[in-house]
Amino acid sequence: MRYFDLSNSPEENKKLYRQLSMKYHPDRPQGNQEIMQQIIEEYKEVEKLQKAEGSKQGPERSKGIKKKKPERSQQPEQPFTTGHPEIDKAILDLFKYVTDLLKL
């Protein structure tokens, strides 16, 4: 690899890519289309290799894997509130009544 290092973190390579893009972009005074194309191709390759390496190391290192949701308790959740005390009390009473029926 000419510009990027696989031992760098993806964030470090991204930062380096942005710096090189600012320096060699064709619209910049010292810009160069050929060098910019090489940078783009190498960055895509490094990104692909790092994603493959991350998926081999397990879900804790991979960005695409979602974390497990915590288990829900067996206790029913408190119902929402409306902001009206009388309605809230009626909903809470109904909620308690239904949960007591389900326990039978």
DAFEN-V444779 format. One record per run of one state. SS is the DSSP state (~ for helix, > for strand, _ for the rest). FROM is the first residue (numbers start at 1). TO is the last residue. If there is no record, write none. Layout:
# DAFEN-V444779
[[SS | FROM | TO] [SS | FROM | TO]]
This chain:
# DAFEN-V444779
[[_ | 1 | 9] [~ | 10 | 24] [_ | 25 | 32] [~ | 33 | 56] [_ | 57 | 84] [~ | 85 | 103] [_ | 104 | 104]]
